[in-house]
Amino acid sequence: MLRSTLVLFDLDDTLLVTDARILLRDPDTDEVVHRLPTDEYRDWKKAGRTRGFKLDFVEFTSVEEVTKSFLSAKPGPGLDILRDAVGEAEIGILTARSSELAVEAALPKFLAKQGIDITIDPDLIFAVHDPKYPFPGSMTDSERKLQIILQLIDGKVFDHVFLIDDDPVHKQVIDSHCKKNKIQNVHVYSV
C-alpha cells in the first residue's frame, strides 16, 4: 500500500551541527595531519587537495564516536521543520554518512535532548555511503541521494517525498533531474 508523504532530513548542518571531522592522515605514518569539517572537506576534495592523504571517517562511522558527537551537537536550521513535520508526515533521514547503524543508534538521543519524542523507522534511515549500497565510487552525494528518492517514488513506497538539506547542490541536482523527467512529487528545500 502506498504511503502518503515522507519528509527526509539531511543530518549534518541541517538537523544538527556536530564537531565531527574528517581526518586526513599521512599515508606512511598514519598521523592525523588535518581535521576537516564536512563543508571544508567538500571544498578540499573538489580542489583535489585530499589526494595523497589517507581519509579517515571514524567520527562519522563509529557508533561510539557518532553518539558522542550527536550528544554534544547544536540544533541545526532544519530542526524546527522536523518539529512541525512530526505527526503530519512520515519522517526519514537521508545523509551522506556511511553508517546507518550509527545514525540509528545516536539520533534518538539527540532528538530526546531537543525535546522531540519520535521514533524514526530504521527502514527510513538512509546513509548513502553505507557499504550496503552498491553505488559506484564515482557517484556524487547528490546523485546517491537522488537514487534513494527515486527508489522510494518508483517503488511506489511514497507518493510525495520532501528533502530538507543544507547543501544547495543537492537541491540543484535533484530538481534538475525531476524537471527533466517530469517528476512532480519530489520537492527539495535548502535550509
N, C-alpha and C positions, 0 to 999 in steps of 0.2 A: 504494500500500500504506500502511495506517495505521501510523504510528509510535507507540510506546507513550507515553512520558511526556516532557513538556517542562517544565523549570523556568526561568521567566523572572525576571530580576532587574532591578529599577529600578537606576539608576546613582547619582544624586546623593543623598547621605545614606543610601544603602543599601549599595552596593558600595564607594563611595569618597566622601570628603569633600574637595571642592576649594575653592580660594579664588576660583572664578569668580563673577562678579557680573553682575546685570542692570543695565545703565546707563540712567539716566533723564536725558535730555538736554533742554535748553531748546530748544523748537521754533524759536525765532528765531535764536539764536546757535550752536546745536549743541554748546554747552558741557555737559560732564557735570556735573549738579547733584547726583545721588545715585548710589551704587554699592550695590545691594542683593543680599544672598544670597537664594537661592531661597525659603526659608521666609518671610523678611521681605517679599519681593516679593509672595508669595501674600497675605499679610495686607494690604499696601498696596492691592493690586488689589481685594481683597474689600471694603475700606473706601472704594473709589473714589478713593484718594489718587494713583493713577498718571495720572488724567486730566489733560490739559494738558501732559504730558511726551511727548517722542518716545522710544519704547522702543528700546533697542539690545541685542541678544542676541549680539553678536560673540564674546564669550567662550564661547559655547555652540555657535557655528556654524562658526567659522573652524578649519580643520584645525590650523593652527599654534597658535592660542590654546588649543584643546581639548587638544592633545598636551602643551603646556607645563603646563596646569593638572592634567592627569592624572599627569604625571611628578612633580609636587610634592604630589599628593594623599595624604591619610592613608587608611588602610583604614577602610571603613565596617562597621557591625554585621552586614551580610549576607555579608561576605567568607568567614567560616568556614563558612557554609551552602553557599556556592559550592564551597569545597574539598571538603566532604562529598558534594556532588552530582556532582562530576566522576567519570565512569565509571559512575554509577548511572542517569543520565538525560541527555537532550539538554539543552544549556544555550542560553539565548537572553537577549536584552536587550529590555526594554520601558521606554522612557524618554520623558519629556515634552520632551526636547531636540528640536532642529529640523534636525539633520543626521546622517543615518545614516552618511554618508561619513566625517564627523569622528569619530564613535564607532568605526567600523570601523578607522580608522587609528590612533587613540590608545589604545584599550582593551588591545590585546595588550602594549603597552609597560608599562602599569600592572600588568597581571597578571603579566608576567615579573618585574617588580621585586618582586612579592609572592611569588615562587617558585611561581607557578601556570602550568604549561605546557599550555595548551589552545588550541585554535583554535575560535572560535565561527563557525559558518556565517553568512556575511553575510546569507543569507535569513532568519536568525532574529534579526536586529538590527532593532528597530522603534523609530523616533523619531517619535512621534505628531504632531509639528509639522513634520515634513519636508514640503516642498511637494508631494511625490508623492502624499500622501494627500488625498483630496477632502473632508475633514471640514468641516462648516460652522464658521465662526469662533465661533459661539455655544456650540459643544460644549465641555464641560469636559475637563480632562485625564483624569479618571476615566472619563468616557463614551468618550473616544477609546481608552483602554487596554482598556475592556470590548469595544469593537468589534473590536479586533485579536484579542483572546482568542476572541471568538465566531467570527471568521473561521477561526481555527485549529481550533476544535471543529466548527463547522458544515461546514467544508470537509473534514472527516474527515482532517485532516493529523495530529492527535494525539488519542489517546483520553483523556488526562489532561493538564491544564495547571495548574501551580502558579505563583503570582506572589509574589515576595518583594519587599516595598515598605515604605518608612518612613512613608508617608502613610496614616493610618488612614481618611481619606476615600475613598481608592481601594478599600480593603477593604470599607467600608460600601456603597458604590455597587455594586460587583461582586457582593458577597454577596447584597445585596437583590435584584438582577436575577436571579441564579441561583436563589434561593429562590422568587421569584415565578413563574419559568418552569420550575421543577423540573429545573434543570441540576445534576447531581450530580458532574460530572467536572472542575469548576473550583474551585480552592482558593486563597485569598489569605491570606498571613501577613504581619503587620506586625512590623518589627524596630525 
